[in-house]
Amino acid sequence: MSDSQGSGPVHLTVDADVRVTDPRRLGAASTADLSDRLAELIRRHAWEAGLELTDPQAVRVEVTPIA
């Protein structure tokens, strides 16, 4: 990361590898439900981090069960 500050808005695409230790804390009853819950969590709280979602429907979460 550089010490120079950006002079304006930038566009980001984020790919994160996240492990959910207890899906029940998110109220998820199934893998598909967990995906929906996580995407909605991102949509609701992005602004708190100073992020503007230009297309909230573009937030996609893929859930892969761990064996």
ABEGO torsion letter per residue (X at the ends): XBABBBABBBBBBBBBBBBBABAAAAGBABAAAAAAAAAAAAAAAAAAAGBBBABAAABBBBBBBBX
